[in-house]
């Protein structure tokens, strides 16, 4: 599994929208500025996230983007797979794979299958609500008062 820039930006976008969940739509310019993502690239990402029903858009003067469901109902795994594709470290881990003649006697396949199961177990059990809570703890730890 390799997370692309697009994938990283998509995850950060969902996390930012999770932080504003329930407060109405967030303007794309605000997202772009806060996340330091070029606006045109962010537009493409948001269109993809909208197609996958992770976000909704609202038109008008107070329009923008918001999550289509609560952060507790969106996992890191589903967004990662949507943007970056499968998380398998190698194609032969997929049960439907038939591109290798040595698949039955390959000593590596079981190792990669375990890597796949472990990765999936982690990312499929982390919600954006979990990440938001963690983010708030981290940011609180770095808040200085004089």
N, C-alpha and C positions, 0 to 999 in steps of 0.2 A: 504494500500500500504506500502510495506516495501522495502527499497532499500538495496540490498545485497552488499557485498564488490565487487563482480563482476560488479554489476550495477554502483556503485560509480566509479570504475576504468574505466569502459566503457565511462561514461560521461566525466571524466577527460581526457581520451584519445581523444575523439571527440573534446573537447575544445582545447586541445593542437594542434591537427591537424588543427583546425580552425584558430589558431594563425599563422600557417605556410602555410595557404591556398594560392596557387598560387606561392609558392616558390620551388616547386618540392617535391619529396618524402622525408619523414623523416625516418631515420634509426630506427629500433626497439630498438637498444641499447640506442640511444639518448632519445627516449620516456621513456624507462624503467628507465633510470637514472634521468631524469627530474621529472617524476611522482612518483618515488620511488615505482615502481611496479615490482615484480619479473618477469624476462624475460619470463620464461616458461608460467606463468599465463597470461601475456600480449599477448603472441602468441595465446593462446586459445581465448582470448577476440577479438583480431584482426581478427581471422578466422571467428568468429561469426559475427562481424561487416561487414566483407567482404561478407559473405553469404547474409546479409540483404541489401547489396548495399549501405552501409553508407561510406565504404572506398574501395579504390583500392590498389592493391599492384603492385610494379614494381620490377623486378629482376635485378640483376647485381651489379656492383661495386657502382654505385650511386643509387641503388634501395632503396626501403622502402615503406612506406604507406602514402597515402594522401586521403583527402575527395573525394568522388565521385561526390559531388555537392557542391555548395557554402554554407557556414555556415548559410546564411539567409533562406535556403530552408530545413534545418533540425531542427525539433523541439525537445525540451526536452521530450515531451510526446511520440513521436514515438520511440525514443531510449529507454526510460524507459520501455515502454510496450514490446519492442522487447526483452530486456534483462531480465526484472523482471516479465513480464506477466501483467495481468490486473491490473488496478489501483483501481478497486472497493474494498471498505472496507469489503464487505461481498458478497458471491455468489448470494444471492437472488436479488441483485440490477439488475442483468442481466435480460432483458425482457424474455429471453428464459428459464430461470430457472424454474424448476418444482419439485424440491426436497423437498419442504415444503408444508404441507397441510394447514398451517395457513397464507399463503402469502396474502390472500385477507383481512384479519383482523389484520394483524401485524402493530402495531403502530410504530415500529422501522424502517420498510422498507422505509418509506418516508424520514426519517432523513438520513439514509445511502445513499439514492438516491441523496439527496441534497449535501451531502458530496462528492459523486462521481462526480456530475455535477460541483461543485466548483473546485475540484482538476483538473478535465479534462480541464475546462476553463482556468485555470492558466497554466498548463504545455503544453497545446496544442498551446498556444499563445506566448511562449517563444522560440526564436530561438537561435542557437548557436552564431549567430552574436550579438544578444542582450547580451548574457552572456559574450562574448568576450569584448564588449564595457565596460560592468560593471567591468570585471576583470582588464582591462587597467586603469580604474579610481581608483580602489582600489590600484593597484600596484603603480600608480603614486603618490597617497597620502602618501605612505610609502617610497618613494624615498628620501633619505637624501643626501644633498651635503655639502661638507666642503670646 
